[in-house]
Amino acid sequence: MPATVMSLRGEVLTLYRRIFRLSSKWQNITASIEDSSIEKSYIQNEARTLFHKNKHLQNEDEIKMHIKEAETRLEMAIHYKMPYPRPLNLPQTLLPPTGKKLKKAQKRMLEQSKPLYLKSYDDT
């Protein structure tokens, strides 16, 4: 592995630990124990899934982009007190009429309009 990728390894592991610390302290807005435990397990499962999905990355720019995405999602969860990704609102001009396919320009605009915190999801 290149030295720059190895230097990012520590940053990734620190971020992973921050996410799991947050999940252990997580408390739902409603303070319901049942809801809090569901959200804690969601945070942990989401972190495991996305970190394992991206563990093979070797490109420094891609790694930095995923670190930025994780930090954004972490800060949004803390700010909004909601661990789930915020809903994505698309302009109607991006959506094709019923039964029609997306045009190239619509696909490009759809990809460009995808917020940073949803870049790891292929199906949004």
N, C-alpha and C positions, 0 to 999 in steps of 0.2 A: 504494500500500500504506500502511496506517496505520503510524504511528511505532512503536507497540508491537510490531507484527509485524516491522518492520525491525530493532528492537533484538534480537529473538529470532534473527534471521538469523545474527548472529555466534556466538551460543550453539550453534546447529545446526551451523554450519561447524566450530566447535571440536570438537564431539562427533564429527563425521564424520572429522576428522583423527585424533582419539584412537583411533577404531575401526581406521582403516587403520594407525596406528602399532602398535597391538596385533597386528594381523594380520601385520605384517612381523617382529615379534619372537616370534610364537606358536610354542610348542614343545609337542608332545603329551606326555601323561603318560608314555607308554611310550618317549618320545624316539626314536621311529621317524621317520626322515626322510620316508618315503612318507606316513605318516599325518598328520604335521605339515603337509605341503604340501597334502593334501586339506582339512584343517581350515582352513588359511590361505585357500585359495580359497573355501571355504564362507563364512568371515567376510566376505571382500570382496564376494562375490556377494550375500549376504544384505543387507549394508549398502547396496550399490548399488540393489538391488531395492526395499527398503523406503523409502529416501530418495527415489528417483525416484517411487515410488508416492504419496508424501505431499508432494511439492514444490508441489502446487497449493493446499495448505491456506492459508486466510486467517484462520480463527478462532483467536484467541490461546489459548483454553483447549484446543482440540484440539492445537495445536502443543506446548503445554506438556505435555500428556498423552503425546504421542509422544516428546518429549524424555525424560520420566521413564521411559517404557518402554525406550528405548534405553540409558539409564544403568543401569537395572535389569539388562537383559540383559548389558551390558558387565561389571558387577560380578559377576554370577553366573558368567559365563564365566571371569573371573579367579579367583574363589573356588573353583569346582568343577573348574577346568582342563578344561572341556568347552564348546565354542562352541555346541553345539546346545541348543535349548530343552529344559528338563526336562519329562519326561512329565507329563501331566495325569491325575490320579486323580479320578474322579467317584464320588459316592455311588450305590449301586445304585438308590435311589429316583428318581434323575433319568432312568434309562434305561427306555424303554418296553418292554413285552413284545415278543417277536419278531413282526414284521409289523404292528405298531400305530404310530400317529403319536404324536409328543410333544404333550402337553396344553399349554395356555398357561402354566400355573404351572411346568411342567417346563422349558419354553423359557426363561422368565424366570430360574429358578434356575440353569439351565445358563449363561446369559449372565453372571449375577452371580458364578458360581463360577469363571469364566475368570480366571486370574491376569493381573496387569499385563503381564508379559513376553510374553503371547500375544494382546494386544488387536489387533495389526495383522493377525492371521490371521482370515479370515472363516470358514474351514472347520475348526474345532477341536471 
